[in-house]
């Protein structure tokens, strides 16, 4: 496995949620730095007993913005 892709969304409270698109891995963090660290820890924990671990982790930030029509 060369790469894991996480879809990261920003919550209303300002925190972030990250969900892997190919494996059952989910984590969150209050800041962007925290979610980055938590994703790395979650991936290490998920693959702790497997010889092949992903070489790269891609974080895809999804931004949903609503604009009011004035």
mmCIF file as Biopython writes it, N, C-alpha, C and O atoms, coordinates in Angstrom:
data_model
#
loop_
_atom_site.group_PDB
_atom_site.id
_atom_site.type_symbol
_atom_site.label_atom_id
_atom_site.label_alt_id
_atom_site.label_comp_id
_atom_site.label_asym_id
_atom_site.label_entity_id
_atom_site.label_seq_id
_atom_site.pdbx_PDB_ins_code
_atom_site.Cartn_x
_atom_site.Cartn_y
_atom_site.Cartn_z
_atom_site.occupancy
_atom_site.B_iso_or_equiv
_atom_site.auth_seq_id
_atom_site.auth_asym_id
_atom_site.pdbx_PDB_model_num
ATOM 1   N N  . UNK A ? 1  ? 0.849   -1.172 0.000  1.0 0.0 1  A 1 
ATOM 2   C CA . UNK A ? 1  ? 0.000   0.000  0.000  1.0 0.0 1  A 1 
ATOM 3   C C  . UNK A ? 1  ? 0.894   1.235  0.000  1.0 0.0 1  A 1 
ATOM 4   O O  . UNK A ? 1  ? 1.739   1.406  0.879  1.0 0.0 1  A 1 
ATOM 5   N N  . UNK A ? 2  ? 0.699   2.079  -0.983 1.0 0.0 2  A 1 
ATOM 6   C CA . UNK A ? 2  ? 1.539   3.257  -1.113 1.0 0.0 2  A 1 
ATOM 7   C C  . UNK A ? 2  ? 0.970   4.492  -0.432 1.0 0.0 2  A 1 
ATOM 8   O O  . UNK A ? 2  ? 1.721   5.298  0.118  1.0 0.0 2  A 1 
ATOM 9   N N  . UNK A ? 3  ? -0.365  4.650  -0.462 1.0 0.0 3  A 1 
ATOM 10  C CA . UNK A ? 3  ? -0.930  5.891  0.035  1.0 0.0 3  A 1 
ATOM 11  C C  . UNK A ? 3  ? -2.325  5.676  0.614  1.0 0.0 3  A 1 
ATOM 12  O O  . UNK A ? 3  ? -3.121  4.898  0.088  1.0 0.0 3  A 1 
ATOM 13  N N  . UNK A ? 4  ? -2.601  6.379  1.702  1.0 0.0 4  A 1 
ATOM 14  C CA . UNK A ? 4  ? -3.951  6.459  2.259  1.0 0.0 4  A 1 
ATOM 15  C C  . UNK A ? 4  ? -4.452  7.885  2.060  1.0 0.0 4  A 1 
ATOM 16  O O  . UNK A ? 4  ? -3.690  8.841  2.195  1.0 0.0 4  A 1 
ATOM 17  N N  . UNK A ? 5  ? -5.732  8.022  1.739  1.0 0.0 5  A 1 
ATOM 18  C CA . UNK A ? 5  ? -6.332  9.332  1.555  1.0 0.0 5  A 1 
ATOM 19  C C  . UNK A ? 5  ? -7.396  9.534  2.621  1.0 0.0 5  A 1 
ATOM 20  O O  . UNK A ? 5  ? -8.280  8.698  2.803  1.0 0.0 5  A 1 
ATOM 21  N N  . UNK A ? 6  ? -7.295  10.655 3.320  1.0 0.0 6  A 1 
ATOM 22  C CA . UNK A ? 6  ? -8.277  11.029 4.334  1.0 0.0 6  A 1 
ATOM 23  C C  . UNK A ? 6  ? -9.052  12.240 3.851  1.0 0.0 6  A 1 
ATOM 24  O O  . UNK A ? 6  ? -8.467  13.206 3.358  1.0 0.0 6  A 1 
ATOM 25  N N  . UNK A ? 7  ? -10.368 12.187 3.993  1.0 0.0 7  A 1 
ATOM 26  C CA . UNK A ? 7  ? -11.210 13.338 3.741  1.0 0.0 7  A 1 
ATOM 27  C C  . UNK A ? 7  ? -11.364 14.070 5.070  1.0 0.0 7  A 1 
ATOM 28  O O  . UNK A ? 7  ? -11.862 13.501 6.042  1.0 0.0 7  A 1 
ATOM 29  N N  . UNK A ? 8  ? -10.941 15.327 5.112  1.0 0.0 8  A 1 
ATOM 30  C CA . UNK A ? 8  ? -10.971 16.115 6.338  1.0 0.0 8  A 1 
ATOM 31  C C  . UNK A ? 8  ? -12.016 17.216 6.177  1.0 0.0 8  A 1 
ATOM 32  O O  . UNK A ? 8  ? -11.998 17.969 5.204  1.0 0.0 8  A 1 
ATOM 33  N N  . UNK A ? 9  ? -12.916 17.295 7.137  1.0 0.0 9  A 1 
ATOM 34  C CA . UNK A ? 9  ? -13.935 18.349 7.121  1.0 0.0 9  A 1 
ATOM 35  C C  . UNK A ? 9  ? -13.801 19.181 8.390  1.0 0.0 9  A 1 
ATOM 36  O O  . UNK A ? 9  ? -13.466 18.672 9.460  1.0 0.0 9  A 1 
ATOM 37  N N  . UNK A ? 10 ? -14.072 20.475 8.242  1.0 0.0 10 A 1 
ATOM 38  C CA . UNK A ? 10 ? -14.033 21.368 9.395  1.0 0.0 10 A 1 
ATOM 39  C C  . UNK A ? 10 ? -15.433 21.442 9.989  1.0 0.0 10 A 1 
ATOM 40  O O  . UNK A ? 10 ? -16.408 21.706 9.285  1.0 0.0 10 A 1 
ATOM 41  N N  . UNK A ? 11 ? -15.517 21.207 11.281 1.0 0.0 11 A 1 
ATOM 42  C CA . UNK A ? 11 ? -16.791 21.227 11.981 1.0 0.0 11 A 1 
ATOM 43  C C  . UNK A ? 11 ? -17.198 22.655 12.322 1.0 0.0 11 A 1 
ATOM 44  O O  . UNK A ? 11 ? -16.377 23.570 12.260 1.0 0.0 11 A 1 
ATOM 45  N N  . UNK A ? 12 ? -18.449 22.846 12.678 1.0 0.0 12 A 1 
ATOM 46  C CA . UNK A ? 12 ? -18.953 24.174 13.025 1.0 0.0 12 A 1 
ATOM 47  C C  . UNK A ? 12 ? -18.214 24.787 14.209 1.0 0.0 12 A 1 
ATOM 48  O O  . UNK A ? 12 ? -18.055 26.005 14.283 1.0 0.0 12 A 1 
ATOM 49  N N  . UNK A ? 13 ? -17.764 23.942 15.136 1.0 0.0 13 A 1 
ATOM 50  C CA . UNK A ? 13 ? -17.058 24.444 16.317 1.0 0.0 13 A 1 
ATOM 51  C C  . UNK A ? 13 ? -15.594 24.784 16.034 1.0 0.0 13 A 1 
ATOM 52  O O  . UNK A ? 13 ? -14.878 25.247 16.922 1.0 0.0 13 A 1 
ATOM 53  N N  . UNK A ? 14 ? -15.154 24.556 14.801 1.0 0.0 14 A 1 
ATOM 54  C CA . UNK A ? 14 ? -13.786 24.882 14.427 1.0 0.0 14 A 1 
ATOM 55  C C  . UNK A ? 14 ? -12.857 23.694 14.402 1.0 0.0 14 A 1 
ATOM 56  O O  . UNK A ? 14 ? -11.760 23.791 13.851 1.0 0.0 14 A 1 
ATOM 57  N N  . UNK A ? 15 ? -13.255 22.567 14.983 1.0 0.0 15 A 1 
ATOM 58  C CA . UNK A ? 15 ? -12.421 21.373 14.966 1.0 0.0 15 A 1 
ATOM 59  C C  . UNK A ? 15 ? -12.481 20.682 13.614 1.0 0.0 15 A 1 
ATOM 60  O O  . UNK A ? 15 ? -13.214 21.102 12.720 1.0 0.0 15 A 1 
ATOM 61  N N  . UNK A ? 16 ? -11.704 19.621 13.477 1.0 0.0 16 A 1 
ATOM 62  C CA . UNK A ? 16 ? -11.618 18.882 12.224 1.0 0.0 16 A 1 
ATOM 63  C C  . UNK A ? 16 ? -11.915 17.408 12.457 1.0 0.0 16 A 1 
ATOM 64  O O  . UNK A ? 16 ? -11.557 16.852 13.495 1.0 0.0 16 A 1 
ATOM 65  N N  . UNK A ? 17 ? -12.574 16.773 11.485 1.0 0.0 17 A 1 
ATOM 66  C CA . UNK A ? 17 ? -12.802 15.331 11.476 1.0 0.0 17 A 1 
ATOM 67  C C  . UNK A ? 17 ? -12.138 14.760 10.238 1.0 0.0 17 A 1 
ATOM 68  O O  . UNK A ? 17 ? -12.251 15.331 9.153  1.0 0.0 17 A 1 
ATOM 69  N N  . UNK A ? 18 ? -11.441 13.633 10.390 1.0 0.0 18 A 1 
ATOM 70  C CA . UNK A ? 18 ? -10.732 13.008 9.279  1.0 0.0 18 A 1 
ATOM 71  C C  . UNK A ? 18 ? -11.183 11.560 9.154  1.0 0.0 18 A 1 
ATOM 72  O O  . UNK A ? 18 ? -11.181 10.815 10.134 1.0 0.0 18 A 1 
ATOM 73  N N  . UNK A ? 19 ? -11.571 11.163 7.942  1.0 0.0 19 A 1 
ATOM 74  C CA . UNK A ? 19 ? -12.021 9.805  7.678  1.0 0.0 19 A 1 
ATOM 75  C C  . UNK A ? 19 ? -11.273 9.255  6.475  1.0 0.0 19 A 1 
ATOM 76  O O  . UNK A ? 19 ? -11.234 9.877  5.414  1.0 0.0 19 A 1 
ATOM 77  N N  . UNK A ? 20 ? -10.679 8.080  6.655  1.0 0.0 20 A 1 
ATOM 78  C CA . UNK A ? 20 ? -9.956  7.428  5.571  1.0 0.0 20 A 1 
ATOM 79  C C  . UNK A ? 20 ? -10.965 6.911  4.547  1.0 0.0 20 A 1 
ATOM 80  O O  . UNK A ? 20 ? -12.014 6.383  4.917  1.0 0.0 20 A 1 
ATOM 81  N N  . UNK A ? 21 ? -10.646 7.063  3.263  1.0 0.0 21 A 1 
ATOM 82  C CA . UNK A ? 21 ? -11.557 6.646  2.208  1.0 0.0 21 A 1 
ATOM 83  C C  . UNK A ? 21 ? -11.454 5.168  1.871  1.0 0.0 21 A 1 
ATOM 84  O O  . UNK A ? 21 ? -12.357 4.624  1.236  1.0 0.0 21 A 1 
ATOM 85  N N  . UNK A ? 22 ? -10.369 4.496  2.283  1.0 0.0 22 A 1 
ATOM 86  C CA . UNK A ? 22 ? -10.182 3.091  1.910  1.0 0.0 22 A 1 
ATOM 87  C C  . UNK A ? 22 ? -10.115 2.130  3.095  1.0 0.0 22 A 1 
ATOM 88  O O  . UNK A ? 22 ? -10.314 0.928  2.920  1.0 0.0 22 A 1 
ATOM 89  N N  . UNK A ? 23 ? -9.846  2.624  4.270  1.0 0.0 23 A 1 
ATOM 90  C CA . UNK A ? 23 ? -9.766  1.790  5.472  1.0 0.0 23 A 1 
ATOM 91  C C  . UNK A ? 23 ? -10.712 2.353  6.525  1.0 0.0 23 A 1 
ATOM 92  O O  . UNK A ? 23 ? -11.178 3.486  6.408  1.0 0.0 23 A 1 
ATOM 93  N N  . UNK A ? 24 ? -10.990 1.568  7.541  1.0 0.0 24 A 1 
ATOM 94  C CA . UNK A ? 24 ? -11.901 1.987  8.607  1.0 0.0 24 A 1 
ATOM 95  C C  . UNK A ? 24 ? -11.126 2.748  9.687  1.0 0.0 24 A 1 
ATOM 96  O O  . UNK A ? 24 ? -10.961 2.270  10.809 1.0 0.0 24 A 1 
ATOM 97  N N  . UNK A ? 25 ? -10.654 3.951  9.317  1.0 0.0 25 A 1 
ATOM 98  C CA . UNK A ? 25 ? -9.871  4.783  10.226 1.0 0.0 25 A 1 
ATOM 99  C C  . UNK A ? 25 ? -10.545 6.148  10.300 1.0 0.0 25 A 1 
ATOM 100 O O  . UNK A ? 25 ? -10.831 6.767  9.275  1.0 0.0 25 A 1 
ATOM 101 N N  . UNK A ? 26 ? -10.793 6.605  11.510 1.0 0.0 26 A 1 
ATOM 102 C CA . UNK A ? 26 ? -11.442 7.897  11.736 1.0 0.0 26 A 1 
ATOM 103 C C  . UNK A ? 26 ? -10.799 8.552  12.946 1.0 0.0 26 A 1 
ATOM 104 O O  . UNK A ? 26 ? -10.510 7.885  13.940 1.0 0.0 26 A 1 
ATOM 105 N N  . UNK A ? 27 ? -10.574 9.866  12.861 1.0 0.0 27 A 1 
ATOM 106 C CA . UNK A ? 27 ? -10.038 10.596 13.996 1.0 0.0 27 A 1 
ATOM 107 C C  . UNK A ? 27 ? -10.460 12.063 13.894 1.0 0.0 27 A 1 
ATOM 108 O O  . UNK A ? 27 ? -11.105 12.467 12.926 1.0 0.0 27 A 1 
ATOM 109 N N  . UNK A ? 28 ? -10.092 12.844 14.891 1.0 0.0 28 A 1 
ATOM 110 C CA . UNK A ? 28 ? -10.451 14.257 14.906 1.0 0.0 28 A 1 
ATOM 111 C C  . UNK A ? 28 ? -9.396  15.041 15.659 1.0 0.0 28 A 1 
ATOM 112 O O  . UNK A ? 28 ? -8.517  14.469 16.303 1.0 0.0 28 A 1 
ATOM 113 N N  . UNK A ? 29 ? -9.495  16.372 15.569 1.0 0.0 29 A 1 
ATOM 114 C CA . UNK A ? 29 ? -8.583  17.247 16.287 1.0 0.0 29 A 1 
ATOM 115 C C  . UNK A ? 29 ? -9.161  18.645 16.361 1.0 0.0 29 A 1 
ATOM 116 O O  . UNK A ? 29 ? -9.959  19.045 15.514 1.0 0.0 29 A 1 
ATOM 117 N N  . UNK A ? 30 ? -8.753  19.386 17.381 1.0 0.0 30 A 1 
ATOM 118 C CA . UNK A ? 30 ? -9.253  20.754 17.564 1.0 0.0 30 A 1 
ATOM 119 C C  . UNK A ? 30 ? -8.610  21.740 16.598 1.0 0.0 30 A 1 
ATOM 120 O O  . UNK A ? 30 ? -9.215  22.756 16.255 1.0 0.0 30 A 1 
ATOM 121 N N  . UNK A ? 31 ? -7.384  21.449 16.154 1.0 0.0 31 A 1 
ATOM 122 C CA . UNK A ? 31 ? -6.666  22.311 15.223 1.0 0.0 31 A 1 
ATOM 123 C C  . UNK A ? 31 ? -6.164  21.469 14.053 1.0 0.0 31 A 1 
ATOM 124 O O  . UNK A ? 31 ? -6.192  20.239 14.099 1.0 0.0 31 A 1 
ATOM 125 N N  . UNK A ? 32 ? -5.702  22.156 12.997 1.0 0.0 32 A 1 
ATOM 126 C CA . UNK A ? 32 ? -5.159  21.436 11.837 1.0 0.0 32 A 1 
ATOM 127 C C  . UNK A ? 32 ? -3.924  20.621 12.253 1.0 0.0 32 A 1 
ATOM 128 O O  . UNK A ? 32 ? -3.757  19.482 11.817 1.0 0.0 32 A 1 
ATOM 129 N N  . UNK A ? 33 ? -3.079  21.196 13.078 1.0 0.0 33 A 1 
ATOM 130 C CA . UNK A ? 33 ? -1.891  20.487 13.544 1.0 0.0 33 A 1 
ATOM 131 C C  . UNK A ? 33 ? -2.278  19.249 14.351 1.0 0.0 33 A 1 
ATOM 132 O O  . UNK A ? 33 ? -1.657  18.194 14.222 1.0 0.0 33 A 1 
ATOM 133 N N  . UNK A ? 34 ? -3.310  19.387 15.186 1.0 0.0 34 A 1 
ATOM 134 C CA . UNK A ? 34 ? -3.753  18.259 16.010 1.0 0.0 34 A 1 
ATOM 135 C C  . UNK A ? 34 ? -4.330  17.138 15.154 1.0 0.0 34 A 1 
ATOM 136 O O  . UNK A ? 34 ? -4.061  15.965 15.410 1.0 0.0 34 A 1 
ATOM 137 N N  . UNK A ? 35 ? -5.115  17.484 14.147 1.0 0.0 35 A 1 
ATOM 138 C CA . UNK A ? 35 ? -5.693  16.429 13.307 1.0 0.0 35 A 1 
ATOM 139 C C  . UNK A ? 35 ? -4.598  15.737 12.494 1.0 0.0 35 A 1 
ATOM 140 O O  . UNK A ? 35 ? -4.685  14.534 12.249 1.0 0.0 35 A 1 
ATOM 141 N N  . UNK A ? 36 ? -3.581  16.469 12.076 1.0 0.0 36 A 1 
ATOM 142 C CA . UNK A ? 36 ? -2.456  15.847 11.354 1.0 0.0 36 A 1 
ATOM 143 C C  . UNK A ? 36 ? -1.760  14.812 12.245 1.0 0.0 36 A 1 
ATOM 144 O O  . UNK A ? 36 ? -1.499  13.686 11.821 1.0 0.0 36 A 1 
ATOM 145 N N  . UNK A ? 37 ? -1.467  15.210 13.474 1.0 0.0 37 A 1 
ATOM 146 C CA . UNK A ? 37 ? -0.816  14.302 14.422 1.0 0.0 37 A 1 
ATOM 147 C C  . UNK A ? 37 ? -1.708  13.103 14.727 1.0 0.0 37 A 1 
ATOM 148 O O  . UNK A ? 37 ? -1.229  11.969 14.770 1.0 0.0 37 A 1 
ATOM 149 N N  . UNK A ? 38 ? -3.004  13.345 14.938 1.0 0.0 38 A 1 
ATOM 150 C CA . UNK A ? 38 ? -3.935  12.269 15.269 1.0 0.0 38 A 1 
ATOM 151 C C  . UNK A ? 38 ? -4.117  11.286 14.112 1.0 0.0 38 A 1 
ATOM 152 O O  . UNK A ? 38 ? -4.286  10.088 14.341 1.0 0.0 38 A 1 
ATOM 153 N N  . UNK A ? 39 ? -4.084  11.778 12.879 1.0 0.0 39 A 1 
ATOM 154 C CA . UNK A ? 39 ? -4.168  10.882 11.717 1.0 0.0 39 A 1 
ATOM 155 C C  . UNK A ? 39 ? -2.957  9.965  11.687 1.0 0.0 39 A 1 
ATOM 156 O O  . UNK A ? 39 ? -3.100  8.761  11.474 1.0 0.0 39 A 1 
ATOM 157 N N  . UNK A ? 40 ? -1.773  10.514 11.896 1.0 0.0 40 A 1 
ATOM 158 C CA . UNK A ? 40 ? -0.564  9.689  11.899 1.0 0.0 40 A 1 
ATOM 159 C C  . UNK A ? 40 ? -0.618  8.628  12.996 1.0 0.0 40 A 1 
ATOM 160 O O  . UNK A ? 40 ? -0.264  7.473  12.756 1.0 0.0 40 A 1 
ATOM 161 N N  . UNK A ? 41 ? -1.054  9.003  14.185 1.0 0.0 41 A 1 
ATOM 162 C CA . UNK A ? 41 ? -1.169  8.045  15.287 1.0 0.0 41 A 1 
ATOM 163 C C  . UNK A ? 41 ? -2.222  6.979  14.986 1.0 0.0 41 A 1 
ATOM 164 O O  . UNK A ? 41 ? -2.011  5.803  15.280 1.0 0.0 41 A 1 
ATOM 165 N N  . UNK A ? 42 ? -3.351  7.379  14.403 1.0 0.0 42 A 1 
ATOM 166 C CA . UNK A ? 42 ? -4.410  6.425  14.077 1.0 0.0 42 A 1 
ATOM 167 C C  . UNK A ? 42 ? -3.947  5.424  13.023 1.0 0.0 42 A 1 
ATOM 168 O O  . UNK A ? 42 ? -4.283  4.242  13.101 1.0 0.0 42 A 1 
ATOM 169 N N  . UNK A ? 43 ? -3.187  5.884  12.049 1.0 0.0 43 A 1 
ATOM 170 C CA . UNK A ? 43 ? -2.677  4.986  11.006 1.0 0.0 43 A 1 
ATOM 171 C C  . UNK A ? 43 ? -1.671  4.007  11.604 1.0 0.0 43 A 1 
ATOM 172 O O  . UNK A ? 43 ? -1.709  2.814  11.305 1.0 0.0 43 A 1 
ATOM 173 N N  . UNK A ? 44 ? -0.770  4.512  12.452 1.0 0.0 44 A 1 
ATOM 174 C CA . UNK A ? 44 ? 0.190   3.602  13.103 1.0 0.0 44 A 1 
ATOM 175 C C  . UNK A ? 44 ? -0.538  2.561  13.951 1.0 0.0 44 A 1 
ATOM 176 O O  . UNK A ? 44 ? -0.160  1.389  13.952 1.0 0.0 44 A 1 
ATOM 177 N N  . UNK A ? 45 ? -1.572  2.977  14.668 1.0 0.0 45 A 1 
ATOM 178 C CA . UNK A ? 45 ? -2.339  2.036  15.480 1.0 0.0 45 A 1 
ATOM 179 C C  . UNK A ? 45 ? -3.101  1.031  14.642 1.0 0.0 45 A 1 
ATOM 180 O O  . UNK A ? 45 ? -3.188  -0.140 15.014 1.0 0.0 45 A 1 
ATOM 181 N N  . UNK A ? 46 ? -3.648  1.453  13.534 1.0 0.0 46 A 1 
ATOM 182 C CA . UNK A ? 46 ? -4.414  0.560  12.661 1.0 0.0 46 A 1 
ATOM 183 C C  . UNK A ? 46 ? -3.524  -0.504 12.040 1.0 0.0 46 A 1 
ATOM 184 O O  . UNK A ? 46 ? -3.947  -1.651 11.898 1.0 0.0 46 A 1 
ATOM 185 N N  . UNK A ? 47 ? -2.299  -0.146 11.668 1.0 0.0 47 A 1 
ATOM 186 C CA . UNK A ? 47 ? -1.386  -1.064 10.985 1.0 0.0 47 A 1 
ATOM 187 C C  . UNK A ? 47 ? -0.305  -1.625 11.916 1.0 0.0 47 A 1 
ATOM 188 O O  . UNK A ? 47 ? 0.718   -2.115 11.437 1.0 0.0 47 A 1 
ATOM 189 N N  . UNK A ? 48 ? -0.513  -1.560 13.242 1.0 0.0 48 A 1 
ATOM 190 C CA . UNK A ? 48 ? 0.555   -1.932 14.183 1.0 0.0 48 A 1 
ATOM 191 C C  . UNK A ? 48 ? 1.031   -3.370 14.028 1.0 0.0 48 A 1 
ATOM 192 O O  . UNK A ? 48 ? 2.197   -3.658 14.299 1.0 0.0 48 A 1 
ATOM 193 N N  . UNK A ? 49 ? 0.167   -4.272 13.604 1.0 0.0 49 A 1 
ATOM 194 C CA . UNK A ? 49 ? 0.554   -5.688 13.504 1.0 0.0 49 A 1 
ATOM 195 C C  . UNK A ? 49 ? 0.694   -6.164 12.064 1.0 0.0 49 A 1 
ATOM 196 O O  . UNK A ? 49 ? 0.717   -7.370 11.815 1.0 0.0 49 A 1 
ATOM 197 N N  . UNK A ? 50 ? 0.785   -5.253 11.126 1.0 0.0 50 A 1 
ATOM 198 C CA . UNK A ? 50 ? 0.905   -5.616 9.717  1.0 0.0 50 A 1 
ATOM 199 C C  . UNK A ? 50 ? 2.262   -5.170 9.177  1.0 0.0 50 A 1 
ATOM 200 O O  . UNK A ? 50 ? 2.730   -4.078 9.498  1.0 0.0 50 A 1 
ATOM 201 N N  . UNK A ? 51 ? 2.887   -6.004 8.366  1.0 0.0 51 A 1 
ATOM 202 C CA . UNK A ? 51 ? 4.221   -5.660 7.868  1.0 0.0 51 A 1 
ATOM 203 C C  . UNK A ? 51 ? 4.216   -4.507 6.858  1.0 0.0 51 A 1 
ATOM 204 O O  . UNK A ? 51 ? 5.174   -3.735 6.810  1.0 0.0 51 A 1 
ATOM 205 N N  . UNK A ? 52 ? 3.159   -4.375 6.054  1.0 0.0 52 A 1 
ATOM 206 C CA . UNK A ? 52 ? 3.108   -3.327 5.040  1.0 0.0 52 A 1 
ATOM 207 C C  . UNK A ? 52 ? 2.282   -2.150 5.549  1.0 0.0 52 A 1 
ATOM 208 O O  . UNK A ? 52 ? 1.083   -2.279 5.794  1.0 0.0 52 A 1 
ATOM 209 N N  . UNK A ? 53 ? 2.927   -1.022 5.703  1.0 0.0 53 A 1 
ATOM 210 C CA . UNK A ? 53 ? 2.230   0.191  6.120  1.0 0.0 53 A 1 
ATOM 211 C C  . UNK A ? 53 ? 2.292   1.198  4.974  1.0 0.0 53 A 1 
ATOM 212 O O  . UNK A ? 53 ? 3.208   1.138  4.154  1.0 0.0 53 A 1 
ATOM 213 N N  . UNK A ? 54 ? 1.343   2.112  4.905  1.0 0.0 54 A 1 
ATOM 214 C CA . UNK A ? 54 ? 1.354   3.091  3.811  1.0 0.0 54 A 1 
ATOM 215 C C  . UNK A ? 54 ? 2.574   4.005  3.863  1.0 0.0 54 A 1 
ATOM 216 O O  . UNK A ? 54 ? 3.029   4.396  4.938  1.0 0.0 54 A 1 
ATOM 217 N N  . UNK A ? 55 ? 3.089   4.332  2.697  1.0 0.0 55 A 1 
ATOM 218 C CA . UNK A ? 55 ? 4.252   5.219  2.618  1.0 0.0 55 A 1 
ATOM 219 C C  . UNK A ? 55 ? 3.859   6.684  2.751  1.0 0.0 55 A 1 
ATOM 220 O O  . UNK A ? 55 ? 4.624   7.501  3.264  1.0 0.0 55 A 1 
ATOM 221 N N  . UNK A ? 56 ? 2.649   7.008  2.279  1.0 0.0 56 A 1 
ATOM 222 C CA . UNK A ? 56 ? 2.189   8.400  2.336  1.0 0.0 56 A 1 
ATOM 223 C C  . UNK A ? 56 ? 0.766   8.448  2.854  1.0 0.0 56 A 1 
ATOM 224 O O  . UNK A ? 56 ? -0.022  7.519  2.675  1.0 0.0 56 A 1 
ATOM 225 N N  . UNK A ? 57 ? 0.463   9.566  3.503  1.0 0.0 57 A 1 
ATOM 226 C CA . UNK A ? 57 ? -0.898  9.846  3.959  1.0 0.0 57 A 1 
ATOM 227 C C  . UNK A ? 57 ? -1.287  11.194 3.353  1.0 0.0 57 A 1 
ATOM 228 O O  . UNK A ? 57 ? -0.610  12.203 3.553  1.0 0.0 57 A 1 
ATOM 229 N N  . UNK A ? 58 ? -2.374  11.184 2.621  1.0 0.0 58 A 1 
ATOM 230 C CA . UNK A ? 58 ? -2.850  12.422 1.981  1.0 0.0 58 A 1 
ATOM 231 C C  . UNK A ? 58 ? -4.076  12.920 2.734  1.0 0.0 58 A 1 
ATOM 232 O O  . UNK A ? 58 ? -5.021  12.164 2.965  1.0 0.0 58 A 1 
ATOM 233 N N  . UNK A ? 59 ? -4.058  14.188 3.114  1.0 0.0 59 A 1 
ATOM 234 C CA . UNK A ? 59 ? -5.198  14.822 3.772  1.0 0.0 59 A 1 
ATOM 235 C C  . UNK A ? 59 ? -5.879  15.730 2.750  1.0 0.0 59 A 1 
ATOM 236 O O  . UNK A ? 59 ? -5.278  16.670 2.232  1.0 0.0 59 A 1 
ATOM 237 N N  . UNK A ? 60 ? -7.136  15.429 2.477  1.0 0.0 60 A 1 
ATOM 238 C CA . UNK A ? 60 ? -7.913  16.203 1.508  1.0 0.0 60 A 1 
ATOM 239 C C  . UNK A ? 60 ? -8.932  17.026 2.288  1.0 0.0 60 A 1 
ATOM 240 O O  . UNK A ? 60 ? -9.918  16.490 2.792  1.0 0.0 60 A 1 
ATOM 241 N N  . UNK A ? 61 ? -8.688  18.333 2.383  1.0 0.0 61 A 1 
ATOM 242 C CA . UNK A ? 61 ? -9.571  19.224 3.133  1.0 0.0 61 A 1 
ATOM 243 C C  . UNK A ? 61 ? -10.773 19.583 2.278  1.0 0.0 61 A 1 
ATOM 244 O O  . UNK A ? 61 ? -10.633 20.128 1.183  1.0 0.0 61 A 1 
ATOM 245 N N  . UNK A ? 62 ? -11.966 19.267 2.796  1.0 0.0 62 A 1 
ATOM 246 C CA . UNK A ? 62 ? -13.218 19.570 2.107  1.0 0.0 62 A 1 
ATOM 247 C C  . UNK A ? 62 ? -13.839 20.765 2.801  1.0 0.0 62 A 1 
ATOM 248 O O  . UNK A ? 62 ? -14.076 20.749 4.009  1.0 0.0 62 A 1 
ATOM 249 N N  . UNK A ? 63 ? -14.094 21.789 2.029  1.0 0.0 63 A 1 
ATOM 250 C CA . UNK A ? 63 ? -14.662 23.013 2.605  1.0 0.0 63 A 1 
ATOM 251 C C  . UNK A ? 63 ? -16.051 23.229 2.024  1.0 0.0 63 A 1 
ATOM 252 O O  . UNK A ? 63 ? -16.227 23.286 0.807  1.0 0.0 63 A 1 
ATOM 253 N N  . UNK A ? 64 ? -17.020 23.348 2.897  1.0 0.0 64 A 1 
ATOM 254 C CA . UNK A ? 64 ? -18.411 23.573 2.504  1.0 0.0 64 A 1 
ATOM 255 C C  . UNK A ? 64 ? -18.795 24.966 2.963  1.0 0.0 64 A 1 
ATOM 256 O O  . UNK A ? 64 ? -18.806 25.249 4.161  1.0 0.0 64 A 1 
ATOM 257 N N  . UNK A ? 65 ? -19.111 25.837 2.012  1.0 0.0 65 A 1 
ATOM 258 C CA . UNK A ? 65 ? -19.411 27.217 2.358  1.0 0.0 65 A 1 
ATOM 259 C C  . UNK A ? 65 ? -20.757 27.605 1.746  1.0 0.0 65 A 1 
ATOM 260 O O  . UNK A ? 65 ? -21.007 27.350 0.568  1.0 0.0 65 A 1 
ATOM 261 N N  . UNK A ? 66 ? -21.610 28.215 2.543  1.0 0.0 66 A 1 
ATOM 262 C CA . UNK A ? 66 ? -22.927 28.656 2.074  1.0 0.0 66 A 1 
ATOM 263 C C  . UNK A ? 66 ? -22.904 30.174 1.967  1.0 0.0 66 A 1 
ATOM 264 O O  . UNK A ? 66 ? -22.561 30.869 2.923  1.0 0.0 66 A 1 
ATOM 265 N N  . UNK A ? 67 ? -23.269 30.677 0.804  1.0 0.0 67 A 1 
ATOM 266 C CA . UNK A ? 67 ? -23.336 32.110 0.571  1.0 0.0 67 A 1 
ATOM 267 C C  . UNK A ? 67 ? -24.786 32.526 0.467  1.0 0.0 67 A 1 
ATOM 268 O O  . UNK A ? 67 ? -25.566 31.915 -0.263 1.0 0.0 67 A 1 
ATOM 269 N N  . UNK A ? 68 ? -25.146 33.561 1.195  1.0 0.0 68 A 1 
ATOM 270 C CA . UNK A ? 68 ? -26.513 34.063 1.152  1.0 0.0 68 A 1 
ATOM 271 C C  . UNK A ? 68 ? -26.666 34.981 -0.051 1.0 0.0 68 A 1 
ATOM 272 O O  . UNK A ? 68 ? -25.788 35.798 -0.330 1.0 0.0 68 A 1 
ATOM 273 N N  . UNK A ? 69 ? -27.770 34.849 -0.755 1.0 0.0 69 A 1 
ATOM 274 C CA . UNK A ? 69 ? -28.049 35.705 -1.897 1.0 0.0 69 A 1 
ATOM 275 C C  . UNK A ? 69 ? -28.711 36.978 -1.401 1.0 0.0 69 A 1 
ATOM 276 O O  . UNK A ? 69 ? -29.836 36.953 -0.902 1.0 0.0 69 A 1 
ATOM 277 N N  . UNK A ? 70 ? -28.007 38.084 -1.540 1.0 0.0 70 A 1 
ATOM 278 C CA . UNK A ? 70 ? -28.512 39.341 -0.984 1.0 0.0 70 A 1 
ATOM 279 C C  . UNK A ? 70 ? -29.420 40.086 -1.922 1.0 0.0 70 A 1 
ATOM 280 O O  . UNK A ? 70 ? -29.916 41.159 -1.579 1.0 0.0 70 A 1 
#
